[in-house]
Structures are given as structure tokens and as C-alpha cells.
């Protein structure tokens, strides 16, 4: 045992994140990544989202605009999955740095997702079919 308290903390064992967390994060990543590209095209999924969520004023904005923000959300879940995988690698300075970089990147992606949601969605971020639907319903451009 070392007399230096800082060294003692560095020698403490860190328990890795459970594998099911990585699997769950990668599943959410795949679902959100698929959702982003599925809503970019006008299809069956997009029509049902329009009908039940987007033009329904009773649905909270976070749900109404979720498909427009799926890419940063997918990145957050993907990075969290990578953090869970890296936690199972042997402990050394490299894995600590990789973990730190992944945490910072996931925080940046989360900030982008929250900022985009709070700032609203201009027409540049919307697919053309959604802009056309808004014009049909006389909704002004943002």
C-alpha cells in the first residue's frame, strides 16, 4: 500500500460496464440511425409520423421533431456503446485516454442534439417532402 493518497486512487480497480449496456446502446444507435434515413425519404413510416405526431399540436415538441434530430442522438448512443466496449479492454493510459475522448465526443453530440431541439428546425434541416407538406397545410416557413 502506498503512502501517497493520489497513487492509491489510481490503483483502484474499475469495474467494466456490463455487456448488455453496450448491446442496448448499439441497438439504440442502429434504430436511431435507421430512423434518420427512413424519415429522409417520403414513405410509409414518414406518412404515419406526419399523421399522428408532426401535425398534432397535443404531442410534445420533443416527440414531434424527433426524426429531425436522430443523427446526433444516434451518435450519442453509438459513442456510449463504444465506451462500454472500451471499459472491457485492459486498463492502461491508452484506454483511459480513449474513454476520455469518447466521453467528450458524446457530450458534444448531446449538446448538439439539445441545441438543435431548443433552437427549432429551420427549412434547411427539413427534408423537401416535409416542407411540401407544410406548404400544403399553409404552415409558414421557419
N, CA, C and O atoms as a GROMACS GRO file, in nm:
protein
  568
    1UNK      N    1   0.085  -0.117   0.000
    1UNK     CA    2   0.000   0.000   0.000
    1UNK      C    3   0.089   0.123   0.000
    1UNK      O    4   0.190   0.129   0.071
    2UNK      N    5   0.052   0.219  -0.079
    2UNK     CA    6   0.131   0.340  -0.097
    2UNK      C    7   0.094   0.444   0.008
    2UNK      O    8  -0.020   0.448   0.056
    3UNK      N    9   0.191   0.528   0.042
    3UNK     CA   10   0.166   0.635   0.138
    3UNK      C   11   0.101   0.755   0.070
    3UNK      O   12   0.045   0.841   0.139
    4UNK      N   13   0.108   0.763  -0.059
    4UNK     CA   14   0.053   0.877  -0.134
    4UNK      C   15  -0.094   0.851  -0.167
    4UNK      O   16  -0.125   0.753  -0.235
    5UNK      N   17  -0.187   0.936  -0.118
    5UNK     CA   18  -0.329   0.911  -0.142
    5UNK      C   19  -0.367   0.918  -0.290
    5UNK      O   20  -0.457   0.845  -0.333
    6UNK      N   21  -0.302   1.002  -0.370
    6UNK     CA   22  -0.333   1.012  -0.512
    6UNK      C   23  -0.300   0.883  -0.585
    6UNK      O   24  -0.371   0.842  -0.677
    7UNK      N   25  -0.191   0.821  -0.544
    7UNK     CA   26  -0.150   0.696  -0.608
    7UNK      C   27  -0.246   0.585  -0.572
    7UNK      O   28  -0.270   0.496  -0.654
    8UNK      N   29  -0.301   0.587  -0.454
    8UNK     CA   30  -0.396   0.485  -0.411
    8UNK      C   31  -0.520   0.489  -0.498
    8UNK      O   32  -0.574   0.385  -0.535
    9UNK      N   33  -0.566   0.608  -0.530
    9UNK     CA   34  -0.686   0.622  -0.612
    9UNK      C   35  -0.660   0.570  -0.754
    9UNK      O   36  -0.750   0.514  -0.816
   10UNK      N   37  -0.538   0.589  -0.804
   10UNK     CA   38  -0.506   0.543  -0.938
   10UNK      C   39  -0.499   0.391  -0.946
   10UNK      O   40  -0.522   0.334  -1.052
   11UNK      N   41  -0.468   0.326  -0.834
   11UNK     CA   42  -0.456   0.181  -0.833
   11UNK      C   43  -0.589   0.111  -0.807
   11UNK      O   44  -0.595  -0.012  -0.812
   12UNK      N   45  -0.694   0.184  -0.779
   12UNK     CA   46  -0.824   0.123  -0.751
   12UNK      C   47  -0.876   0.053  -0.876
   12UNK      O   48  -0.863   0.104  -0.987
   13UNK      N   49  -0.936  -0.062  -0.856
   13UNK     CA   50  -0.993  -0.137  -0.967
   13UNK      C   51  -1.121  -0.069  -1.016
   13UNK      O   52  -1.206  -0.029  -0.937
   14UNK      N   53  -1.132  -0.059  -1.147
   14UNK     CA   54  -1.252  -0.003  -1.208
   14UNK      C   55  -1.329  -0.117  -1.271
   14UNK      O   56  -1.276  -0.192  -1.353
   15UNK      N   57  -1.453  -0.130  -1.233
   15UNK     CA   58  -1.535  -0.238  -1.287
   15UNK      C   59  -1.586  -0.199  -1.426
   15UNK      O   60  -1.637  -0.088  -1.443
   16UNK      N   61  -1.574  -0.288  -1.525
   16UNK     CA   62  -1.622  -0.254  -1.659
   16UNK      C   63  -1.775  -0.247  -1.664
   16UNK      O   64  -1.844  -0.307  -1.582
   17UNK      N   65  -1.822  -0.174  -1.760
   17UNK     CA   66  -1.966  -0.162  -1.781
   17UNK      C   67  -2.017  -0.295  -1.833
   17UNK      O   68  -1.948  -0.362  -1.909
   18UNK      N   69  -2.137  -0.334  -1.794
   18UNK     CA   70  -2.193  -0.462  -1.838
   18UNK      C   71  -2.206  -0.467  -1.990
   18UNK      O   72  -2.227  -0.365  -2.055
   19UNK      N   73  -2.194  -0.587  -2.045
   19UNK     CA   74  -2.206  -0.604  -2.189
   19UNK      C   75  -2.345  -0.569  -2.239
   19UNK      O   76  -2.362  -0.521  -2.351
   20UNK      N   77  -2.446  -0.593  -2.155
   20UNK     CA   78  -2.582  -0.564  -2.201
   20UNK      C   79  -2.601  -0.414  -2.225
   20UNK      O   80  -2.685  -0.375  -2.305
   21UNK      N   81  -2.523  -0.331  -2.155
   21UNK     CA   82  -2.530  -0.186  -2.179
   21UNK      C   83  -2.478  -0.155  -2.319
   21UNK      O   84  -2.537  -0.073  -2.390
   22UNK      N   85  -2.369  -0.219  -2.358
   22UNK     CA   86  -2.315  -0.198  -2.492
   22UNK      C   87  -2.413  -0.246  -2.598
   22UNK      O   88  -2.435  -0.178  -2.699
   23UNK      N   89  -2.472  -0.362  -2.576
   23UNK     CA   90  -2.570  -0.415  -2.672
   23UNK      C   91  -2.690  -0.322  -2.683
   23UNK      O   92  -2.736  -0.294  -2.794
   24UNK      N   93  -2.740  -0.274  -2.571
   24UNK     CA   94  -2.854  -0.182  -2.571
   24UNK      C   95  -2.818  -0.051  -2.641
   24UNK      O   96  -2.898   0.001  -2.720
   25UNK      N   97  -2.700   0.002  -2.614
   25UNK     CA   98  -2.658   0.128  -2.678
   25UNK      C   99  -2.644   0.110  -2.828
   25UNK      O  100  -2.686   0.197  -2.905
   26UNK      N  101  -2.584  -0.001  -2.872
   26UNK     CA  102  -2.569  -0.023  -3.015
   26UNK      C  103  -2.704  -0.049  -3.082
   26UNK      O  104  -2.724  -0.012  -3.198
   27UNK      N  105  -2.797  -0.112  -3.011
   27UNK     CA  106  -2.931  -0.131  -3.067
   27UNK      C  107  -3.002   0.004  -3.083
   27UNK      O  108  -3.066   0.028  -3.186
   28UNK      N  109  -2.990   0.090  -2.984
   28UNK     CA  110  -3.049   0.224  -2.995
   28UNK      C  111  -2.981   0.305  -3.105
   28UNK      O  112  -3.047   0.381  -3.176
   29UNK      N  113  -2.849   0.289  -3.120
   29UNK     CA  114  -2.776   0.355  -3.228
   29UNK      C  115  -2.831   0.310  -3.363
   29UNK      O  116  -2.858   0.393  -3.449
   30UNK      N  117  -2.846   0.179  -3.381
   30UNK     CA  118  -2.895   0.127  -3.509
   30UNK      C  119  -3.037   0.175  -3.536
   30UNK      O  120  -3.069   0.211  -3.649
   31UNK      N  121  -3.121   0.175  -3.435
   31UNK     CA  122  -3.260   0.219  -3.452
   31UNK      C  123  -3.266   0.368  -3.487
   31UNK      O  124  -3.340   0.406  -3.578
   32UNK      N  125  -3.190   0.450  -3.419
   32UNK     CA  126  -3.191   0.594  -3.447
   32UNK      C  127  -3.127   0.624  -3.582
   32UNK      O  128  -3.174   0.712  -3.654
   33UNK      N  129  -3.021   0.552  -3.617
   33UNK     CA  130  -2.956   0.573  -3.746
   33UNK      C  131  -3.050   0.534  -3.859
   33UNK      O  132  -3.061   0.604  -3.960
   34UNK      N  133  -3.118   0.420  -3.843
   34UNK     CA  134  -3.218   0.378  -3.942
   34UNK      C  135  -3.331   0.480  -3.950
   34UNK      O  136  -3.375   0.516  -4.059
   35UNK      N  137  -3.377   0.527  -3.834
   35UNK     CA  138  -3.485   0.625  -3.831
   35UNK      C  139  -3.450   0.753  -3.902
   35UNK      O  140  -3.534   0.812  -3.970
   36UNK      N  141  -3.326   0.797  -3.889
   36UNK     CA  142  -3.284   0.920  -3.957
   36UNK      C  143  -3.299   0.906  -4.108
   36UNK      O  144  -3.354   0.994  -4.174
   37UNK      N  145  -3.250   0.796  -4.162
   37UNK     CA  146  -3.256   0.778  -4.307
   37UNK      C  147  -3.395   0.737  -4.354
   37UNK      O  148  -3.434   0.768  -4.467
   38UNK      N  149  -3.472   0.669  -4.269
   38UNK     CA  150  -3.608   0.632  -4.307
   38UNK      C  151  -3.697   0.755  -4.318
   38UNK      O  152  -3.786   0.758  -4.403
   39UNK      N  153  -3.675   0.854  -4.235
   39UNK     CA  154  -3.757   0.975  -4.240
   39UNK      C  155  -3.708   1.075  -4.344
   39UNK      O  156  -3.779   1.171  -4.374
   40UNK      N  157  -3.589   1.056  -4.397
   40UNK     CA  158  -3.542   1.148  -4.502
   40UNK      C  159  -3.619   1.126  -4.631
   40UNK      O  160  -3.636   1.219  -4.710
   41UNK      N  161  -3.666   1.004  -4.653
   41UNK     CA  162  -3.747   0.975  -4.772
   41UNK      C  163  -3.894   0.978  -4.733
   41UNK      O  164  -3.930   0.949  -4.619
   42UNK      N  165  -3.977   1.012  -4.828
   42UNK     CA  166  -4.121   1.013  -4.802
   42UNK      C  167  -4.173   0.873  -4.827
   42UNK      O  168  -4.177   0.827  -4.941
   43UNK      N  169  -4.213   0.806  -4.722
   43UNK     CA  170  -4.263   0.670  -4.734
   43UNK      C  171  -4.369   0.642  -4.629
   43UNK      O  172  -4.425   0.734  -4.570
   44UNK      N  173  -4.394   0.516  -4.609
   44UNK     CA  174  -4.498   0.473  -4.515
   44UNK      C  175  -4.471   0.522  -4.373
   44UNK      O  176  -4.561   0.571  -4.305
   45UNK      N  177  -4.349   0.507  -4.329
   45UNK     CA  178  -4.311   0.550  -4.194
   45UNK      C  179  -4.326   0.700  -4.178
   45UNK      O  180  -4.374   0.748  -4.076
   46UNK      N  181  -4.285   0.774  -4.280
   46UNK     CA  182  -4.295   0.920  -4.275
   46UNK      C  183  -4.440   0.967  -4.274
   46UNK      O  184  -4.475   1.060  -4.202
   47UNK      N  185  -4.523   0.902  -4.354
   47UNK     CA  186  -4.665   0.940  -4.359
   47UNK      C  187  -4.733   0.917  -4.225
   47UNK      O  188  -4.812   1.001  -4.180
   48UNK      N  189  -4.704   0.805  -4.159
   48UNK     CA  190  -4.767   0.780  -4.029
   48UNK      C  191  -4.715   0.877  -3.924
   48UNK      O  192  -4.791   0.920  -3.837
   49UNK      N  193  -4.587   0.912  -3.931
   49UNK     CA  194  -4.532   1.012  -3.837
   49UNK      C  195  -4.600   1.146  -3.858
   49UNK      O  196  -4.635   1.214  -3.761
   50UNK      N  197  -4.620   1.185  -3.985
   50UNK     CA  198  -4.690   1.311  -4.013
   50UNK      C  199  -4.831   1.310  -3.957
   50UNK      O  200  -4.874   1.404  -3.891
   51UNK      N  201  -4.901   1.203  -3.984
   51UNK     CA  202  -5.041   1.195  -3.946
   51UNK      C  203  -5.060   1.196  -3.795
   51UNK      O  204  -5.147   1.268  -3.744
   52UNK      N  205  -4.982   1.119  -3.723
   52UNK     CA  206  -5.007   1.102  -3.580
   52UNK      C  207  -4.922   1.192  -3.490
   52UNK      O  208  -4.961   1.216  -3.375
   53UNK      N  209  -4.811   1.241  -3.537
   53UNK     CA  210  -4.722   1.316  -3.448
   53UNK      C  211  -4.692   1.458  -3.493
   53UNK      O  212  -4.712   1.553  -3.417
   54UNK      N  213  -4.645   1.476  -3.616
   54UNK     CA  214  -4.590   1.605  -3.655
   54UNK      C  215  -4.694   1.717  -3.656
   54UNK      O  216  -4.668   1.825  -3.604
   55UNK      N  217  -4.809   1.692  -3.712
   55UNK     CA  218  -4.911   1.796  -3.721
   55UNK      C  219  -5.009   1.793  -3.604
   55UNK      O  220  -5.108   1.866  -3.605
   56UNK      N  221  -4.985   1.709  -3.505
   56UNK     CA  222  -5.070   1.701  -3.387
   56UNK      C  223  -5.014   1.796  -3.281
   56UNK      O  224  -4.907   1.772  -3.225
   57UNK      N  225  -5.086   1.902  -3.254
   57UNK     CA  226  -5.039   2.004  -3.158
   57UNK      C  227  -5.038   1.952  -3.014
   57UNK      O  228  -4.974   2.013  -2.928
   58UNK      N  229  -5.108   1.842  -2.985
   58UNK     CA  230  -5.113   1.788  -2.849
   58UNK      C  231  -4.990   1.705  -2.814
   58UNK      O  232  -4.967   1.673  -2.697
   59UNK      N  233  -4.912   1.671  -2.913
   59UNK     CA  234  -4.791   1.591  -2.891
   59UNK      C  235  -4.676   1.686  -2.856
   59UNK      O  236  -4.659   1.788  -2.923
   60UNK      N  237  -4.597   1.656  -2.752
   60UNK     CA  238  -4.485   1.744  -2.716
   60UNK      C  239  -4.385   1.759  -2.831
   60UNK      O  240  -4.368   1.668  -2.913
   61UNK      N  241  -4.321   1.874  -2.835
   61UNK     CA  242  -4.226   1.904  -2.942
   61UNK      C  243  -4.112   1.805  -2.952
   61UNK      O  244  -4.064   1.777  -3.063
   62UNK      N  245  -4.068   1.750  -2.840
   62UNK     CA  246  -3.958   1.654  -2.843
   62UNK      C  247  -3.995   1.531  -2.925
   62UNK      O  248  -3.910   1.474  -2.994
   63UNK      N  249  -4.121   1.490  -2.918
   63UNK     CA  250  -4.166   1.375  -2.996
   63UNK      C  251  -4.199   1.417  -3.139
   63UNK      O  252  -4.168   1.344  -3.233
   64UNK      N  253  -4.260   1.534  -3.154
   64UNK     CA  254  -4.297   1.580  -3.288
   64UNK      C  255  -4.176   1.595  -3.379
   64UNK      O  256  -4.182   1.560  -3.496
   65UNK      N  257  -4.067   1.647  -3.325
   65UNK     CA  258  -3.949   1.675  -3.406
   65UNK      C  259  -3.838   1.571  -3.393
   65UNK      O  260  -3.728   1.592  -3.443
   66UNK      N  261  -3.866   1.461  -3.327
   66UNK     CA  262  -3.762   1.360  -3.302
   66UNK      C  263  -3.691   1.311  -3.428
   66UNK      O  264  -3.568   1.301  -3.426
   67UNK      N  265  -3.761   1.280  -3.536
   67UNK     CA  266  -3.689   1.230  -3.654
   67UNK      C  267  -3.591   1.331  -3.713
   67UNK      O  268  -3.496   1.292  -3.780
   68UNK      N  269  -3.614   1.460  -3.690
   68UNK     CA  270  -3.524   1.561  -3.743
   68UNK      C  271  -3.394   1.568  -3.663
   68UNK      O  272  -3.297   1.630  -3.707
   69UNK      N  273  -3.392   1.504  -3.547
   69UNK     CA  274  -3.276   1.512  -3.458
   69UNK      C  275  -3.213   1.375  -3.434
   69UNK      O  276  -3.138   1.357  -3.338
   70UNK      N  277  -3.244   1.278  -3.520
   70UNK     CA  278  -3.200   1.141  -3.494
   70UNK      C  279  -3.050   1.119  -3.514
   70UNK      O  280  -2.992   1.031  -3.449
   71UNK      N  281  -2.987   1.194  -3.602
   71UNK     CA  282  -2.845   1.169  -3.627
   71UNK      C  283  -2.757   1.202  -3.506
   71UNK      O  284  -2.673   1.120  -3.470
   72UNK      N  285  -2.773   1.320  -3.440
   72UNK     CA  286  -2.692   1.342  -3.320
   72UNK      C  287  -2.726   1.245  -3.207
   72UNK      O  288  -2.639   1.205  -3.130
   73UNK      N  289  -2.853   1.208  -3.198
   73UNK     CA  290  -2.893   1.112  -3.093
   73UNK      C  291  -2.832   0.975  -3.121
   73UNK      O  292  -2.788   0.907  -3.029
   74UNK      N  293  -2.830   0.935  -3.248
   74UNK     CA  294  -2.766   0.808  -3.285
   74UNK      C  295  -2.618   0.810  -3.249
   74UNK      O  296  -2.564   0.711  -3.201
   75UNK      N  297  -2.553   0.926  -3.274
   75UNK     CA  298  -2.410   0.933  -3.239
   75UNK      C  299  -2.387   0.920  -3.090
   75UNK      O  300  -2.290   0.857  -3.047
   76UNK      N  301  -2.475   0.979  -3.010
   76UNK     CA  302  -2.461   0.969  -2.864
   76UNK      C  303  -2.467   0.822  -2.822
   76UNK      O  304  -2.382   0.776  -2.746
   77UNK      N  305  -2.567   0.749  -2.871
   77UNK     CA  306  -2.580   0.608  -2.833
   77UNK      C  307  -2.464   0.524  -2.886
   77UNK      O  308  -2.416   0.434  -2.816
   78UNK      N  309  -2.418   0.552  -3.007
   78UNK     CA  310  -2.303   0.478  -3.060
   78UNK      C  311  -2.178   0.501  -2.978
   78UNK      O  312  -2.103   0.407  -2.952
   79UNK      N  313  -2.155   0.626  -2.939
   79UNK     CA  314  -2.037   0.657  -2.856
   79UNK      C  315  -2.048   0.594  -2.718
   79UNK      O  316  -1.948   0.546  -2.664
   80UNK      N  317  -2.168   0.592  -2.661
   80UNK     CA  318  -2.185   0.526  -2.531
   80UNK      C  319  -2.157   0.376  -2.543
   80UNK      O  320  -2.097   0.317  -2.453
   81UNK      N  321  -2.199   0.315  -2.653
   81UNK     CA  322  -2.169   0.174  -2.676
   81UNK      C  323  -2.019   0.150  -2.685
   81UNK      O  324  -1.968   0.051  -2.631
   82UNK      N  325  -1.949   0.239  -2.754
   82UNK     CA  326  -1.803   0.226  -2.763
   82UNK      C  327  -1.738   0.243  -2.626
   82UNK      O  328  -1.640   0.174  -2.596
   83UNK      N  329  -1.790   0.332  -2.544
   83UNK     CA  330  -1.737   0.350  -2.409
   83UNK      C  331  -1.752   0.220  -2.330
   83UNK      O  332  -1.662   0.179  -2.257
   84UNK      N  333  -1.868   0.154  -2.345
   84UNK     CA  334  -1.891   0.028  -2.274
   84UNK      C  335  -1.794  -0.079  -2.323
   84UNK      O  336  -1.744  -0.159  -2.242
   85UNK      N  337  -1.766  -0.083  -2.452
   85UNK     CA  338  -1.671  -0.181  -2.505
   85UNK      C  339  -1.530  -0.151  -2.457
   85UNK      O  340  -1.457  -0.242  -2.417
   86UNK      N  341  -1.490  -0.024  -2.460
   86UNK     CA  342  -1.355   0.014  -2.416
   86UNK      C  343  -1.335  -0.017  -2.268
   86UNK      O  344  -1.223  -0.044  -2.225
   87UNK      N  345  -1.442  -0.014  -2.190
   87UNK     CA  346  -1.428  -0.043  -2.046
   87UNK      C  347  -1.386  -0.188  -2.021
   87UNK      O  348  -1.341  -0.220  -1.911
   88UNK      N  349  -1.401  -0.274  -2.120
   88UNK     CA  350  -1.360  -0.415  -2.105
   88UNK      C  351  -1.217  -0.440  -2.151
   88UNK      O  352  -1.165  -0.550  -2.132
   89UNK      N  353  -1.153  -0.340  -2.209
   89UNK     CA  354  -1.014  -0.356  -2.250
   89UNK      C  355  -0.923  -0.348  -2.128
   89UNK      O  356  -0.963  -0.294  -2.024
   90UNK      N  357  -0.800  -0.400  -2.139
   90UNK     CA  358  -0.708  -0.390  -2.025
   90UNK      C  359  -0.684  -0.244  -1.987
   90UNK      O  360  -0.673  -0.156  -2.072
   91UNK      N  361  -0.675  -0.223  -1.857
   91UNK     CA  362  -0.658  -0.086  -1.807
   91UNK      C  363  -0.514  -0.039  -1.829
   91UNK      O  364  -0.419  -0.101  -1.781
   92UNK      N  365  -0.501   0.072  -1.901
   92UNK     CA  366  -0.372   0.139  -1.917
   92UNK      C  367  -0.401   0.282  -1.960
   92UNK      O  368  -0.517   0.321  -1.974
   93UNK      N  369  -0.296   0.359  -1.980
   93UNK     CA  370  -0.315   0.500  -2.015
   93UNK      C  371  -0.389   0.519  -2.147
   93UNK      O  372  -0.467   0.613  -2.162
   94UNK      N  373  -0.366   0.430  -2.242
   94UNK     CA  374  -0.430   0.443  -2.373
   94UNK      C  375  -0.582   0.426  -2.360
   94UNK      O  376  -0.658   0.505  -2.416
   95UNK      N  377  -0.625   0.324  -2.288
   95UNK     CA  378  -0.770   0.305  -2.274
   95UNK      C  379  -0.833   0.418  -2.193
   95UNK      O  380  -0.949   0.453  -2.217
   96UNK      N  381  -0.760   0.474  -2.099
   96UNK     CA  382  -0.814   0.589  -2.025
   96UNK      C  383  -0.833   0.708  -2.118
   96UNK      O  384  -0.934   0.777  -2.112
   97UNK      N  385  -0.733   0.732  -2.205
   97UNK     CA  386  -0.744   0.843  -2.299
   97UNK      C  387  -0.856   0.819  -2.400
   97UNK      O  388  -0.931   0.911  -2.433
   98UNK      N  389  -0.868   0.696  -2.449
   98UNK     CA  390  -0.975   0.664  -2.543
   98UNK      C  391  -1.110   0.686  -2.477
   98UNK      O  392  -1.201   0.744  -2.538
   99UNK      N  393  -1.124   0.640  -2.353
   99UNK     CA  394  -1.250   0.661  -2.281
   99UNK      C  395  -1.280   0.809  -2.264
   99UNK      O  396  -1.394   0.852  -2.282
  100UNK      N  397  -1.179   0.886  -2.228
  100UNK     CA  398  -1.200   1.030  -2.209
  100UNK      C  399  -1.242   1.098  -2.338
  100UNK      O  400  -1.332   1.182  -2.338
  101UNK      N  401  -1.178   1.062  -2.448
  101UNK     CA  402  -1.213   1.122  -2.578
  101UNK      C  403  -1.356   1.084  -2.616
  101UNK      O  404  -1.432   1.168  -2.664
  102UNK      N  405  -1.394   0.958  -2.594
  102UNK     CA  406  -1.530   0.914  -2.627
  102UNK      C  407  -1.634   0.985  -2.541
  102UNK      O  408  -1.742   1.021  -2.590
  103UNK      N  409  -1.603   1.006  -2.414
  103UNK     CA  410  -1.695   1.079  -2.326
  103UNK      C  411  -1.713   1.222  -2.374
  103UNK      O  412  -1.825   1.273  -2.380
  104UNK      N  413  -1.603   1.287  -2.409
  104UNK     CA  414  -1.611   1.426  -2.456
  104UNK      C  415  -1.690   1.433  -2.588
  104UNK      O  416  -1.774   1.521  -2.605
  105UNK      N  417  -1.664   1.340  -2.679
  105UNK     CA  418  -1.738   1.338  -2.806
  105UNK      C  419  -1.887   1.314  -2.784
  105UNK      O  420  -1.971   1.374  -2.851
  106UNK      N  421  -1.920   1.225  -2.689
  106UNK     CA  422  -2.063   1.200  -2.663
  106UNK      C  423  -2.129   1.322  -2.599
  106UNK      O  424  -2.246   1.349  -2.626
  107UNK      N  425  -2.056   1.394  -2.516
  107UNK     CA  426  -2.111   1.518  -2.460
  107UNK      C  427  -2.132   1.623  -2.568
  107UNK      O  428  -2.233   1.694  -2.567
  108UNK      N  429  -2.039   1.633  -2.662
  108UNK     CA  430  -2.055   1.727  -2.773
  108UNK      C  431  -2.177   1.690  -2.857
  108UNK      O  432  -2.255   1.778  -2.893
  109UNK      N  433  -2.193   1.562  -2.887
  109UNK     CA  434  -2.309   1.518  -2.966
  109UNK      C  435  -2.440   1.544  -2.890
  109UNK      O  436  -2.539   1.584  -2.951
  110UNK      N  437  -2.439   1.523  -2.758
  110UNK     CA  438  -2.559   1.551  -2.679
  110UNK      C  439  -2.591   1.700  -2.677
  110UNK      O  440  -2.708   1.739  -2.686
  111UNK      N  441  -2.488   1.783  -2.666
  111UNK     CA  442  -2.510   1.928  -2.668
  111UNK      C  443  -2.566   1.971  -2.804
  111UNK      O  444  -2.654   2.056  -2.811
  112UNK      N  445  -2.515   1.913  -2.912
  112UNK     CA  446  -2.567   1.944  -3.045
  112UNK      C  447  -2.714   1.904  -3.055
  112UNK      O  448  -2.795   1.980  -3.108
  113UNK      N  449  -2.749   1.786  -3.004
  113UNK     CA  450  -2.889   1.741  -3.010
  113UNK      C  451  -2.980   1.834  -2.931
  113UNK      O  452  -3.086   1.872  -2.980
  114UNK      N  453  -2.940   1.871  -2.811
  114UNK     CA  454  -3.023   1.960  -2.728
  114UNK      C  455  -3.031   2.099  -2.790
  114UNK      O  456  -3.138   2.160  -2.792
  115UNK      N  457  -2.919   2.149  -2.840
  115UNK     CA  458  -2.918   2.282  -2.902
  115UNK      C  459  -3.007   2.286  -3.025
  115UNK      O  460  -3.082   2.382  -3.045
  116UNK      N  461  -2.999   2.182  -3.108
  116UNK     CA  462  -3.085   2.178  -3.227
  116UNK      C  463  -3.231   2.175  -3.188
  116UNK      O  464  -3.315   2.238  -3.252
  117UNK      N  465  -3.262   2.100  -3.083
  117UNK     CA  466  -3.402   2.092  -3.040
  117UNK      C  467  -3.450   2.226  -2.986
  117UNK      O  468  -3.560   2.270  -3.019
  118UNK      N  469  -3.370   2.291  -2.905
  118UNK     CA  470  -3.411   2.418  -2.845
  118UNK      C  471  -3.414   2.531  -2.947
  118UNK      O  472  -3.495   2.624  -2.935
  119UNK      N  473  -3.327   2.526  -3.048
  119UNK     CA  474  -3.322   2.632  -3.148
  119UNK      C  475  -3.433   2.621  -3.251
  119UNK      O  476  -3.460   2.717  -3.323
  120UNK      N  477  -3.497   2.507  -3.259
  120UNK     CA  478  -3.601   2.487  -3.360
  120UNK      C  479  -3.540   2.432  -3.487
  120UNK      O  480  -3.418   2.418  -3.499
  121UNK      N  481  -3.625   2.401  -3.581
  121UNK     CA  482  -3.580   2.337  -3.704
  121UNK      C  483  -3.616   2.425  -3.823
  121UNK      O  484  -3.733   2.438  -3.859
  122UNK      N  485  -3.514   2.484  -3.882
  122UNK     CA  486  -3.536   2.568  -3.999
  122UNK      C  487  -3.558   2.477  -4.121
  122UNK      O  488  -3.540   2.356  -4.114
  123UNK      N  489  -3.597   2.539  -4.230
  123UNK     CA  490  -3.624   2.461  -4.351
  123UNK      C  491  -3.499   2.393  -4.407
  123UNK      O  492  -3.510   2.295  -4.481
  124UNK      N  493  -3.381   2.444  -4.374
  124UNK     CA  494  -3.259   2.380  -4.423
  124UNK      C  495  -3.240   2.241  -4.362
  124UNK      O  496  -3.176   2.155  -4.423
  125UNK      N  497  -3.294   2.218  -4.246
  125UNK     CA  498  -3.277   2.089  -4.178
  125UNK      C  499  -3.388   1.991  -4.210
  125UNK      O  500  -3.378   1.873  -4.176
  126UNK      N  501  -3.493   2.038  -4.275
  126UNK     CA  502  -3.608   1.951  -4.304
  126UNK      C  503  -3.594   1.892  -4.444
  126UNK      O  504  -3.542   1.957  -4.534
  127UNK      N  505  -3.642   1.768  -4.461
  127UNK     CA  506  -3.642   1.712  -4.596
  127UNK      C  507  -3.745   1.786  -4.683
  127UNK      O  508  -3.840   1.845  -4.632
  128UNK      N  509  -3.725   1.782  -4.812
  128UNK     CA  510  -3.811   1.858  -4.904
  128UNK      C  511  -3.956   1.813  -4.896
  128UNK      O  512  -4.046   1.896  -4.906
  129UNK      N  513  -3.981   1.682  -4.878
  129UNK     CA  514  -4.120   1.636  -4.872
  129UNK      C  515  -4.192   1.695  -4.751
  129UNK      O  516  -4.312   1.719  -4.757
  130UNK      N  517  -4.120   1.717  -4.641
  130UNK     CA  518  -4.182   1.776  -4.522
  130UNK      C  519  -4.213   1.923  -4.546
  130UNK      O  520  -4.317   1.972  -4.502
  131UNK      N  521  -4.125   1.993  -4.613
  131UNK     CA  522  -4.151   2.133  -4.647
  131UNK      C  523  -4.274   2.142  -4.737
  131UNK      O  524  -4.358   2.231  -4.720
  132UNK      N  525  -4.285   2.051  -4.833
  132UNK     CA  526  -4.402   2.050  -4.923
  132UNK      C  527  -4.530   2.024  -4.845
  132UNK      O  528  -4.632   2.088  -4.872
  133UNK      N  529  -4.527   1.931  -4.750
  133UNK     CA  530  -4.646   1.904  -4.667
  133UNK      C  531  -4.685   2.026  -4.585
  133UNK      O  532  -4.804   2.056  -4.570
  134UNK      N  533  -4.586   2.096  -4.531
  134UNK     CA  534  -4.616   2.217  -4.453
  134UNK      C  535  -4.679   2.324  -4.541
  134UNK      O  536  -4.770   2.395  -4.498
  135UNK      N  537  -4.632   2.336  -4.664
  135UNK     CA  538  -4.688   2.437  -4.755
  135UNK      C  539  -4.832   2.401  -4.792
  135UNK      O  540  -4.917   2.490  -4.807
  136UNK      N  541  -4.860   2.271  -4.808
  136UNK     CA  542  -4.997   2.228  -4.839
  136UNK      C  543  -5.092   2.266  -4.727
  136UNK      O  544  -5.209   2.298  -4.751
  137UNK      N  545  -5.042   2.264  -4.604
  137UNK     CA  546  -5.126   2.295  -4.488
  137UNK      C  547  -5.114   2.441  -4.445
  137UNK      O  548  -5.163   2.479  -4.339
  138UNK      N  549  -5.051   2.522  -4.528
  138UNK     CA  550  -5.034   2.666  -4.503
  138UNK      C  551  -4.959   2.697  -4.373
  138UNK      O  552  -4.993   2.792  -4.302
  139UNK      N  553  -4.858   2.617  -4.344
  139UNK     CA  554  -4.774   2.643  -4.227
  139UNK      C  555  -4.657   2.728  -4.275
  139UNK      O  556  -4.586   2.689  -4.367
  140UNK      N  557  -4.636   2.846  -4.214
  140UNK     CA  558  -4.529   2.934  -4.262
  140UNK      C  559  -4.390   2.875  -4.239
  140UNK      O  560  -4.369   2.794  -4.149
  141UNK      N  561  -4.296   2.916  -4.322
  141UNK     CA  562  -4.157   2.871  -4.310
  141UNK      C  563  -4.095   2.928  -4.184
  141UNK      O  564  -4.128   3.040  -4.142
  142UNK      N  565  -4.006   2.852  -4.123
  142UNK     CA  566  -3.938   2.898  -4.001
  142UNK      C  567  -3.805   2.958  -4.035
  142UNK      O  568  -3.733   3.002  -3.946
   0.00000   0.00000   0.00000
